[in-house]
Amino acid sequence: MTAERLNAIGEPSRRAILTLVAGRERSVSELTEELPITQSAVSQHLRVLLDAGLVSVRAEGTRRLYRVDLGGLAEVRAWVDGFWDDVLAAFATHVEATPPAPTQPTENPKPAKERP
């Protein structure tokens, strides 16, 4: 499922929608007012985000309100965090295997002469 989620957020309009619904629930018409795309395009992008599990929807009267699905984002975050774990482990191994650089003595400045 992570590949589907990554593909979904790979499109700039969908990232913009995700950012907007992260702040609060929004309807399609509210999203259309905020974005430079048509209502039809917003609806299509929301369908992709829904199918990917990145947003959820609830009905309120005749409106449908969309919000971020934290479970879907948690999976994406866990996938990205896996890279950080690998990178940090490789860095730690590199640091442990690298001999320390020789240190050069620091020069102490000559003390200033005391005035009588």
Protein Blocks (a to p, Z undefined) as FASTA:
>chain_A
ZZmmmmmmmpmklmmmmmmmmmpccdfklmmmmpccdfklmmmmmmmmmmnopaccddeh
jbccddddfklmmmmmmmmmmmmmmmmmmmmmmmmmpccdddddddddddddddZZ
